[in-house]
Amino acid sequence: ERERFNATIQESKKEAAESKKEAEESKRETEEANALAAAKEDELTKIRTKIYEEIPKLDNVYVNKEVAELATDAHKIGKAIDTKRREAQLNTGSAQGSRMIFKRPTHNAKIVEDILKHYNNNVEHSVDVIDIAATVVDTLASSFEYMKRGALFRKVIANLEAVQ
């Protein structure tokens, strides 16, 4: 009976050691999970506090005039990634050639071009509309959803004043 008692004690000690080892492993896994959660929370906080980042402007909006019509208000507006190539294309279809008189890089040339075509008047007005529309579109595209309304308005106004 004494041997059985000693065997039971040994078995209990073994089970206690295994239980302690499992508890330590569980504690370590919990600490790792908490560290990972904290790192993810820090990253999320950085994203939430990041409200504005200037994005690349890879498109262009342009105003083009035929050489024969430089003295008139007749002009063509359009969008192109490569403005030199586009100008060469326009020159091949023109008897006297054409000249790109204004171009503006922007993030979304399609939206700026649509606005410009809607408000297409004389050349000077078209250039002003390009500057204003591209500035607003690029500022909105560069802002993040966490940017508050007042901060967004101030950023748009500041960028418009910089263009002025």
C-alpha positions in Angstrom: 0.0 0.0 0.0 2.9 2.3 0.7 4.2 1.7 -2.9 0.8 2.6 -4.3 0.7 5.7 -2.2 4.2 6.7 -3.4 3.2 6.0 -7.0 0.1 8.2 -6.6 2.2 11.0 -5.2 4.7 10.6 -8.1 1.9 10.6 -10.6 0.4 13.7 -9.0 3.7 15.5 -9.1 4.1 14.6 -12.8 0.6 15.9 -13.5 1.3 19.1 -11.6 4.5 19.6 -13.6 2.7 19.1 -16.9 -0.1 21.4 -15.8 2.5 24.0 -14.8 4.2 23.7 -18.2 0.9 24.0 -20.0 0.0 27.1 -17.9 3.4 28.7 -18.7 2.9 27.9 -22.5 -0.7 29.4 -22.3 0.7 32.5 -20.5 3.4 32.9 -23.2 0.8 32.5 -26.0 -1.4 35.1 -24.3 1.4 37.6 -24.0 2.3 37.1 -27.7 -1.3 37.6 -28.7 -1.5 40.7 -26.5 1.7 42.1 -28.1 0.4 41.4 -31.6 -2.9 43.1 -30.7 -1.1 46.1 -29.3 1.0 46.4 -32.4 -2.1 46.2 -34.6 -3.8 48.8 -32.5 -0.8 51.1 -32.8 -0.8 50.7 -36.6 -4.6 51.4 -36.7 -4.1 54.5 -34.6 -1.4 55.7 -37.0 -3.8 55.2 -39.9 -6.6 57.0 -38.1 -4.4 60.0 -37.3 -3.0 60.2 -40.8 -5.4 62.5 -42.5 -3.6 63.8 -45.5 -0.9 62.5 -47.8 -0.1 64.0 -51.2 -0.7 61.4 -53.9 1.2 61.1 -57.2 -0.2 63.0 -60.1 0.3 60.8 -63.2 -2.3 62.1 -65.5 -2.4 65.5 -67.3 -5.2 67.8 -68.5 -4.2 70.2 -71.3 -5.4 73.0 -73.5 -4.3 72.8 -77.1 -4.7 75.4 -79.9 -4.3 75.2 -83.6 -1.5 77.5 -84.9 -3.9 79.0 -87.3 -6.3 79.9 -84.5 -3.9 81.3 -81.9 -5.6 84.7 -82.1 -9.1 83.2 -81.5 -10.7 81.5 -78.5 -11.0 78.2 -80.3 -9.2 75.5 -78.3 -9.2 71.8 -77.5 -9.1 70.4 -74.0 -8.2 66.9 -73.2 -6.4 64.5 -71.0 -3.2 62.5 -71.6 -0.6 60.6 -69.6 2.1 61.5 -72.1 1.5 65.1 -73.2 4.4 65.2 -75.7 3.1 62.1 -77.5 -0.5 63.5 -77.5 0.8 66.8 -78.9 2.5 64.9 -81.7 -0.7 63.0 -82.4 -2.6 66.3 -82.6 0.0 67.8 -85.0 -0.3 64.9 -87.5 -4.0 65.7 -87.9 -3.5 69.5 -88.3 -2.5 71.2 -91.5 -0.5 74.0 -89.8 0.2 72.3 -86.6 -1.0 72.8 -83.1 0.5 73.9 -79.8 -0.1 72.7 -76.3 -0.5 76.1 -74.5 -1.2 74.7 -71.0 -1.0 71.4 -69.2 -1.5 70.5 -65.6 -0.6 67.2 -63.8 -3.4 65.7 -61.7 -4.4 62.5 -60.0 -7.7 62.1 -61.9 -7.7 63.8 -65.3 -11.1 62.3 -66.2 -13.0 64.2 -63.5 -11.0 67.4 -64.1 -11.7 67.1 -67.9 -15.4 66.5 -67.3 -15.6 69.7 -65.1 -13.6 71.6 -67.7 -15.8 70.6 -70.6 -18.9 71.6 -68.6 -17.5 75.1 -67.9 -15.6 75.4 -71.2 -15.5 79.1 -72.3 -12.6 81.2 -73.4 -9.0 80.0 -73.0 -8.1 82.0 -69.9 -11.2 80.8 -68.1 -10.5 77.2 -69.1 -7.0 77.5 -67.6 -8.4 78.9 -64.4 -11.0 76.1 -64.2 -8.2 73.5 -64.8 -6.2 74.9 -61.9 -9.2 75.1 -59.5 -10.7 71.7 -60.4 -7.4 69.9 -60.4 -6.4 71.4 -57.0 -9.8 70.5 -55.4 -9.8 66.9 -57.0 -6.2 66.3 -55.9 -6.7 67.6 -52.4 -9.8 65.4 -52.0 -8.0 62.4 -53.4 -5.1 63.0 -51.0 -7.3 63.3 -47.9 -8.2 60.3 -45.7 -11.7 59.5 -44.4 -10.6 60.4 -40.9 -10.0 64.0 -41.8 -12.5 66.3 -40.2 -14.7 68.6 -42.2 -13.1 71.8 -41.0 -9.6 70.4 -41.6 -10.6 69.4 -45.1 -12.0 72.8 -45.9 -8.9 74.5 -44.6 -6.7 72.2 -46.7 -8.7 72.8 -49.9 -8.6 76.6 -49.3 -4.9 76.6 -48.5 -4.1 74.6 -51.7 -6.3 76.9 -53.8 -4.5 79.9 -52.3 -1.2 78.3 -53.2 -2.3 78.0 -56.8 -3.6 81.5 -57.0 
